[in-house]
């Protein structure tokens, strides 16, 4: 096991095992599985980014977006779901439990993780999720402001109707009294 700490686990993009020890293979397997999981999340994010990419262009071109508040809320929900899957529910950043008991394999595992660039990829993934979240927050705020302006106009119209109604019921009879004999 002394050779584990001295060996270079990756040479010319090939993983080189120093032995046939099952725990060495398990260390490599965990690192590769975490990289594969991360790849799936990266691909999903690419799809999300391609669907969201047109929104700033639409906003810049037309000054508004065609999405409803409900659609933006769903997108925010999907984004939170993706973020929690990456950071909370998956074990991408977790060290395998067996390394707690067999810590002599940890350096080998760590070198594979560094080679596969797991931490940097997760950080980049989270930064991209942050950018999308900022965009969706702006859209959500814009839609909330639009809804608030619509409600303000409704209130103004209702007040105007109330004023006109009061005018007809209270002011007009003052100038043209209604003769109760005709009723």
Steps between C-alpha positions, in 0.01 A plus 500: 500500500800729522497519123154658512633825640787510249328397177353729240150363445450663158746499213413621151127500580515140618438396858791287615442270793797416719351166603202274456373584845118528502506818711718672244248409231219614729673838551522552125143381451363749752686791344388403150140449616500846657637646178231318301224632727640847463503458122126420507434820698720699261303369201168587666631848570598538135140426401373751756747762381396455138133546592575804718745660257224646282339685793758783534500540122119529502516747787764711322317493166138548606532643850280224637481125521238257379518281811227504760562533871407134539758394239774704669405351837527150354842583358613627842372178656690286249812704565474446876441131437816477289702690758384281788566184298858610436581638844279314745363173367784368289832387639711681244702687761484232768793279575404131490438342840748220448783756495431575866597143582768458234654845496817380326301510173387859548803662327442280196128590497583871543742500207236345275248763620748778426575354158128480420469860623188422705514794743560759228223353285254512790604860572448594134164321497389695807616830348296431188200410714550833682497692171179329390350566844584872471333513159189326630491734801504800265220348294299418812540857626399641161189282490411594860533870412281450194237326713519775765452770233196314364351479850563873553305578183216277614486689831504834317214390274299375799550832680393684184185285478429577867537875437271489196246293692505746792464786256186350345341399832588805707585803285255472207191470724614820673474694171209307351282384780301189429128551527367218713154531343633352177630190667 
